[in-house]
Amino acid sequence: MNVAAGQFAVMPDWQDNLAQCRLLVSQAIEKRVNLLVLPEAIQARDNTDPGYSVRHGQTLNGPFIQGMRQLTENCDLTLVFTLHIPDDSGRVTNSLLALHRGQVTARYDKLHLYDAFNVQESRLVCPGQAIAPLIAVGDLMVGVMTCYDLRFPDLAMSLALAGAHVLVVPAAWLKGENKVHHWQTLLAARALDTTCYIVASGECGEKNIGMSQIIDPMGNMLACAGLEPGMIVSDITLAHVEQVRARLPVLVNRRFLPPVLG
């Protein structure tokens, strides 16, 4: 099946961001894409105001989500992204949503909040408390992670041991010293750890690196975006996952017990 990662620079107005998503979904439909991954926290962002996206979070019944649902109503496309959803504590969750045929088919609240490199995501965001169930897309099972989760191999391993063939990663990976190196290395490492495909979407723009990637279960880059808005596409197959796992049976050979969420 065809998978894609789209990237753009998130803007302050949710309607502008919805228009960007509409363009990417339209391109994906033209290319017969089955799974499209978009970046993290795409409903609103102001690079001069760290709390802007949180203050402009929307509920599942809000106009941004309703617009996104409409984009998938008449096509056989699974669409994955994250946004901020207000909760009862007065903060928000950083929630990954999967949409198919106009419905929310999965939700995952980000487990590992980005309290690193002089940023404190947990100041405004509540952490998730559960690993999301896998999503079936065609004959492949898809596990979901969000941005900083990529640095924690136990989550990727948990998803692979549960049966994932593909791991998707919406992200807003901040620019900085060694950050491109970390992004590229961690994506390849998680593919090799789990013998899964990786479909990772990175927001581009002034603060984030972009560089969306699709990686195969042997850690080979199948497609990579640059710094500008756009979309990358690649064909992936269950047969290739099975072939790699027959040659490199790390999931079978491992000696440690499966990770447990604390």
C-alpha positions as a LaTeX table, in Angstrom:
\begin{tabular}{lrrr}
\hline
Residue & $x$ (\AA) & $y$ (\AA) & $z$ (\AA) \\
\hline
Met1 & 0.00 & 0.00 & 0.00 \\
Asn2 & 1.02 & 3.62 & $-0.35$ \\
Val3 & 1.90 & 5.68 & 2.72 \\
Ala4 & 2.72 & 9.37 & 2.90 \\
Ala5 & 4.03 & 12.00 & 5.29 \\
Gly6 & 3.01 & 15.61 & 4.74 \\
Gln7 & 4.64 & 18.63 & 6.30 \\
Phe8 & 3.88 & 22.34 & 6.56 \\
Ala9 & 4.50 & 25.29 & 8.89 \\
Val10 & 1.61 & 25.53 & 11.33 \\
Met11 & 0.09 & 29.02 & 11.51 \\
Pro12 & $-1.89$ & 30.86 & 14.22 \\
Asp13 & $-5.29$ & 30.58 & 12.49 \\
Trp14 & $-6.81$ & 27.09 & 12.56 \\
Gln15 & $-8.63$ & 27.79 & 9.29 \\
Asp16 & $-5.31$ & 28.39 & 7.51 \\
Asn17 & $-4.01$ & 25.10 & 8.90 \\
Leu18 & $-7.14$ & 23.26 & 7.84 \\
Ala19 & $-6.60$ & 24.61 & 4.32 \\
Gln20 & $-3.04$ & 23.21 & 4.34 \\
Cys21 & $-4.38$ & 19.84 & 5.47 \\
Arg22 & $-7.03$ & 19.92 & 2.75 \\
Leu23 & $-4.33$ & 20.44 & 0.13 \\
Leu24 & $-2.22$ & 17.54 & 1.44 \\
Val25 & $-5.21$ & 15.20 & 1.68 \\
Ser26 & $-6.18$ & 16.08 & $-1.89$ \\
Gln27 & $-2.66$ & 15.29 & $-3.09$ \\
Ala28 & $-2.69$ & 12.03 & $-1.14$ \\
Ile29 & $-5.99$ & 10.96 & $-2.69$ \\
Glu30 & $-4.61$ & 11.67 & $-6.17$ \\
Lys31 & $-1.62$ & 9.43 & $-5.38$ \\
Arg32 & $-3.86$ & 6.66 & $-4.01$ \\
Val33 & $-2.35$ & 6.93 & $-0.55$ \\
Asn34 & $-3.84$ & 4.66 & 2.14 \\
Leu35 & $-2.16$ & 6.26 & 5.17 \\
Leu36 & $-1.23$ & 9.94 & 5.51 \\
Val37 & 0.67 & 11.21 & 8.55 \\
Leu38 & 0.71 & 14.94 & 9.34 \\
Pro39 & 2.73 & 16.81 & 12.01 \\
Glu40 & 2.17 & 17.39 & 15.72 \\
Ala41 & $-0.15$ & 20.07 & 17.18 \\
Ile42 & $-1.39$ & 21.26 & 13.81 \\
Gln43 & $-4.45$ & 23.24 & 14.87 \\
Ala44 & $-2.59$ & 26.46 & 15.80 \\
Arg45 & 0.88 & 27.78 & 16.54 \\
Asp46 & 2.53 & 31.16 & 17.12 \\
Asn47 & 6.31 & 30.92 & 17.26 \\
Thr48 & 6.51 & 33.99 & 19.50 \\
Asp49 & 4.10 & 32.58 & 22.10 \\
Pro50 & 4.83 & 29.10 & 23.56 \\
Gly51 & 1.37 & 28.81 & 25.10 \\
Tyr52 & $-0.58$ & 29.82 & 22.00 \\
Ser53 & $-1.33$ & 26.30 & 20.75 \\
Val54 & $-2.53$ & 25.23 & 24.19 \\
Arg55 & $-4.82$ & 28.24 & 24.62 \\
His56 & $-6.27$ & 27.56 & 21.18 \\
Gly57 & $-6.90$ & 23.86 & 21.74 \\
Gln58 & $-10.24$ & 22.55 & 20.48 \\
Thr59 & $-12.53$ & 19.78 & 21.63 \\
Leu60 & $-13.34$ & 16.74 & 19.52 \\
Asn61 & $-16.54$ & 18.55 & 18.52 \\
Gly62 & $-14.69$ & 21.73 & 17.56 \\
Pro63 & $-14.60$ & 23.17 & 14.04 \\
Phe64 & $-11.04$ & 22.05 & 13.29 \\
Ile65 & $-11.75$ & 18.39 & 13.98 \\
Gln66 & $-15.05$ & 18.58 & 12.17 \\
Gly67 & $-13.25$ & 19.99 & 9.14 \\
Met68 & $-10.61$ & 17.26 & 9.31 \\
Arg69 & $-13.27$ & 14.57 & 9.57 \\
Gln70 & $-14.96$ & 15.91 & 6.46 \\
Leu71 & $-11.70$ & 15.57 & 4.52 \\
Thr72 & $-11.78$ & 11.80 & 4.99 \\
Glu73 & $-15.50$ & 11.17 & 4.50 \\
Asn74 & $-15.44$ & 10.11 & 0.87 \\
Cys75 & $-12.09$ & 8.37 & 0.51 \\
Asp76 & $-10.36$ & 5.23 & 1.74 \\
Leu77 & $-7.63$ & 7.14 & 3.56 \\
Thr78 & $-6.49$ & 6.90 & 7.18 \\
Leu79 & $-5.31$ & 10.31 & 8.37 \\
Val80 & $-3.09$ & 10.72 & 11.47 \\
Phe81 & $-2.04$ & 13.94 & 13.24 \\
Thr82 & $-2.02$ & 15.48 & 16.72 \\
Leu83 & $-3.62$ & 18.53 & 18.28 \\
His84 & $-4.24$ & 19.96 & 21.74 \\
Ile85 & $-7.54$ & 19.01 & 23.37 \\
Pro86 & $-8.67$ & 20.81 & 26.56 \\
Asp87 & $-9.24$ & 18.61 & 29.63 \\
Asp88 & $-10.92$ & 19.03 & 33.01 \\
Ser89 & $-7.71$ & 20.15 & 34.73 \\
Gly90 & $-7.52$ & 23.40 & 32.79 \\
Arg91 & $-4.60$ & 22.05 & 30.79 \\
Val92 & $-4.70$ & 20.06 & 27.52 \\
Thr93 & $-3.69$ & 16.69 & 26.19 \\
Asn94 & $-1.40$ & 16.36 & 23.17 \\
Ser95 & $-3.69$ & 13.94 & 21.39 \\
Leu96 & $-2.97$ & 11.91 & 18.31 \\
Leu97 & $-6.09$ & 11.15 & 16.30 \\
Ala98 & $-6.63$ & 8.68 & 13.49 \\
Leu99 & $-9.50$ & 9.47 & 11.14 \\
His100 & $-11.11$ & 7.15 & 8.59 \\
Arg101 & $-14.33$ & 7.63 & 6.62 \\
Gly102 & $-15.12$ & 10.72 & 8.64 \\
Gln103 & $-14.82$ & 9.02 & 12.02 \\
Val104 & $-12.25$ & 9.19 & 14.82 \\
Thr105 & $-11.01$ & 5.58 & 14.86 \\
Ala106 & $-8.22$ & 5.98 & 17.44 \\
Arg107 & $-6.93$ & 8.45 & 20.01 \\
Tyr108 & $-3.56$ & 8.41 & 21.76 \\
Asp109 & $-2.53$ & 10.99 & 24.36 \\
Lys110 & 1.23 & 11.57 & 24.23 \\
Leu111 & 2.98 & 9.61 & 27.00 \\
His112 & 6.39 & 11.29 & 27.05 \\
Leu113 & 6.13 & 15.05 & 27.36 \\
Tyr114 & 8.99 & 17.19 & 26.09 \\
Asp115 & 10.65 & 18.32 & 29.30 \\
Ala116 & 14.12 & 18.64 & 27.78 \\
Phe117 & 16.45 & 21.14 & 26.12 \\
Asn118 & 15.06 & 23.99 & 28.26 \\
Val119 & 11.45 & 23.28 & 27.24 \\
Gln120 & 8.76 & 22.09 & 29.65 \\
Glu121 & 5.77 & 20.70 & 27.78 \\
Ser122 & 4.30 & 19.32 & 31.03 \\
Arg123 & 3.72 & 22.86 & 32.31 \\
Leu124 & 0.67 & 23.11 & 30.06 \\
Val125 & 0.03 & 19.55 & 28.89 \\
Cys126 & $-1.14$ & 16.45 & 30.81 \\
Pro127 & 0.63 & 13.18 & 29.93 \\
Gly128 & $-1.28$ & 10.23 & 28.55 \\
Gln129 & $-1.75$ & 7.11 & 30.66 \\
Ala130 & $-2.08$ & 4.34 & 28.06 \\
Ile131 & $-0.50$ & 2.89 & 24.96 \\
Ala132 & $-2.87$ & 3.17 & 22.02 \\
Pro133 & $-4.25$ & 0.02 & 20.37 \\
Leu134 & $-3.00$ & $-0.78$ & 16.90 \\
Ile135 & $-4.82$ & 0.54 & 13.82 \\
Ala136 & $-5.52$ & $-1.73$ & 10.86 \\
Val137 & $-4.72$ & $-0.12$ & 7.51 \\
Gly138 & $-5.11$ & $-2.61$ & 4.69 \\
Asp139 & $-3.22$ & $-5.75$ & 5.69 \\
Leu140 & $-0.79$ & $-3.86$ & 7.94 \\
Met141 & $-1.09$ & $-3.05$ & 11.63 \\
Val142 & $-0.03$ & 0.46 & 12.61 \\
Gly143 & 1.27 & 1.64 & 15.99 \\
Val144 & 1.33 & 5.31 & 16.95 \\
Met145 & 3.88 & 7.51 & 18.73 \\
Thr146 & 4.30 & 11.29 & 19.04 \\
Cys147 & 7.53 & 13.27 & 18.65 \\
Tyr148 & 9.51 & 12.95 & 21.95 \\
Asp149 & 8.20 & 9.37 & 22.28 \\
Leu150 & 10.77 & 8.53 & 19.62 \\
Arg151 & 13.55 & 8.77 & 22.23 \\
Phe152 & 12.01 & 5.95 & 24.29 \\
Pro153 & 12.55 & 2.56 & 22.64 \\
Asp154 & 10.28 & 0.72 & 25.08 \\
Leu155 & 7.19 & 2.27 & 23.50 \\
Ala156 & 8.23 & 1.26 & 20.00 \\
Met157 & 9.07 & $-2.24$ & 21.23 \\
Ser158 & 5.72 & $-2.55$ & 23.01 \\
Leu159 & 3.91 & $-1.69$ & 19.77 \\
Ala160 & 5.99 & $-4.14$ & 17.73 \\
Leu161 & 5.42 & $-6.95$ & 20.22 \\
Ala162 & 1.70 & $-6.20$ & 20.07 \\
Gly163 & 1.82 & $-6.84$ & 16.32 \\
Ala164 & 2.70 & $-3.54$ & 14.66 \\
His165 & 4.24 & $-3.60$ & 11.18 \\
Val166 & 4.35 & 0.20 & 10.85 \\
Leu167 & 5.06 & 2.93 & 13.40 \\
Val168 & 3.83 & 6.46 & 12.68 \\
Val169 & 5.35 & 9.54 & 14.31 \\
Pro170 & 3.74 & 13.00 & 14.01 \\
Ala171 & 6.32 & 15.49 & 15.27 \\
Ala172 & 7.33 & 19.10 & 15.70 \\
Trp173 & 11.07 & 18.45 & 16.12 \\
Leu174 & 12.73 & 21.65 & 17.28 \\
Lys175 & 15.82 & 22.96 & 15.54 \\
Gly176 & 19.07 & 23.05 & 17.50 \\
Glu177 & 22.53 & 21.58 & 17.88 \\
Asn178 & 22.58 & 17.91 & 16.85 \\
Lys179 & 18.79 & 17.82 & 16.49 \\
Val180 & 18.78 & 16.74 & 12.82 \\
His181 & 21.32 & 14.04 & 13.69 \\
His182 & 19.15 & 12.86 & 16.58 \\
Trp183 & 16.01 & 12.76 & 14.42 \\
Gln184 & 17.63 & 10.76 & 11.65 \\
Thr185 & 19.43 & 8.39 & 14.02 \\
Leu186 & 16.42 & 7.72 & 16.22 \\
Leu187 & 14.11 & 7.04 & 13.29 \\
Ala188 & 16.51 & 4.49 & 11.84 \\
Ala189 & 17.15 & 2.97 & 15.27 \\
Arg190 & 13.44 & 2.48 & 16.01 \\
Ala191 & 13.02 & 0.80 & 12.63 \\
Leu192 & 15.90 & $-1.57$ & 13.36 \\
Asp193 & 14.84 & $-2.17$ & 16.99 \\
Thr194 & 11.40 & $-3.31$ & 15.88 \\
Thr195 & 11.80 & $-4.34$ & 12.22 \\
Cys196 & 8.88 & $-2.00$ & 11.47 \\
Tyr197 & 8.40 & 0.60 & 8.80 \\
Ile198 & 8.50 & 4.17 & 10.14 \\
Val199 & 6.36 & 6.97 & 8.71 \\
Ala200 & 7.38 & 10.21 & 10.42 \\
Ser201 & 6.01 & 13.67 & 9.70 \\
Gly202 & 7.89 & 16.73 & 10.96 \\
Glu203 & 6.53 & 20.25 & 11.01 \\
Cys204 & 8.72 & 22.65 & 9.02 \\
Gly205 & 9.14 & 26.41 & 9.39 \\
Glu206 & 11.14 & 28.78 & 11.56 \\
Lys207 & 11.37 & 26.60 & 14.68 \\
Asn208 & 11.14 & 22.99 & 13.48 \\
Ile209 & 13.27 & 20.93 & 11.15 \\
Gly210 & 10.71 & 19.37 & 8.80 \\
Met211 & 12.59 & 16.44 & 7.21 \\
Ser212 & 9.69 & 13.98 & 7.20 \\
Gln213 & 10.90 & 10.46 & 6.48 \\
Ile214 & 9.69 & 7.00 & 5.50 \\
Ile215 & 12.04 & 4.21 & 6.57 \\
Asp216 & 11.90 & 0.48 & 5.92 \\
Pro217 & 12.34 & $-2.32$ & 8.53 \\
Met218 & 16.07 & $-2.58$ & 7.73 \\
Gly219 & 16.60 & 1.10 & 8.55 \\
Asn220 & 16.82 & 2.19 & 4.91 \\
Met221 & 15.39 & 5.59 & 4.01 \\
Leu222 & 12.71 & 5.21 & 1.34 \\
Ala223 & 11.78 & 8.89 & 1.13 \\
Cys224 & 12.84 & 12.10 & 2.84 \\
Ala225 & 11.50 & 15.64 & 2.73 \\
Gly226 & 13.60 & 18.76 & 3.14 \\
Leu227 & 12.90 & 22.02 & 4.91 \\
Glu228 & 9.95 & 23.18 & 2.82 \\
Pro229 & 6.25 & 22.23 & 2.86 \\
Gly230 & 5.36 & 19.17 & 0.83 \\
Met231 & 4.61 & 15.46 & 0.88 \\
Ile232 & 6.63 & 12.28 & 0.46 \\
Val233 & 5.13 & 8.93 & $-0.64$ \\
Ser234 & 6.34 & 5.35 & $-0.65$ \\
Asp235 & 4.93 & 1.89 & $-1.25$ \\
Ile236 & 5.22 & $-0.52$ & 1.67 \\
Thr237 & 4.26 & $-4.19$ & 1.96 \\
Leu238 & 3.57 & $-6.79$ & 4.61 \\
Ala239 & 5.71 & $-9.21$ & 2.60 \\
His240 & 8.79 & $-7.04$ & 3.09 \\
Val241 & 8.24 & $-6.90$ & 6.87 \\
Glu242 & 7.95 & $-10.69$ & 6.95 \\
Gln243 & 11.08 & $-11.12$ & 4.84 \\
Val244 & 13.11 & $-8.81$ & 7.08 \\
Arg245 & 11.87 & $-10.52$ & 10.23 \\
Ala246 & 12.83 & $-13.91$ & 8.83 \\
Arg247 & 16.39 & $-12.66$ & 8.20 \\
Leu248 & 16.65 & $-10.46$ & 11.30 \\
Pro249 & 14.44 & $-12.04$ & 13.99 \\
Val250 & 15.21 & $-9.57$ & 16.78 \\
Leu251 & 11.65 & $-9.72$ & 18.14 \\
Val252 & 12.00 & $-13.50$ & 18.56 \\
Asn253 & 15.62 & $-13.51$ & 19.75 \\
Arg254 & 15.20 & $-10.88$ & 22.47 \\
Arg255 & 15.81 & $-12.13$ & 26.05 \\
Phe256 & 14.13 & $-9.36$ & 28.05 \\
Leu257 & 10.52 & $-9.34$ & 29.18 \\
Pro258 & 8.18 & $-7.01$ & 27.30 \\
Pro259 & 8.21 & $-3.41$ & 28.56 \\
Val260 & 5.52 & $-2.41$ & 31.05 \\
Leu261 & 4.09 & 1.10 & 31.22 \\
Gly262 & 4.72 & 2.57 & 34.67 \\
\hline
\end{tabular}
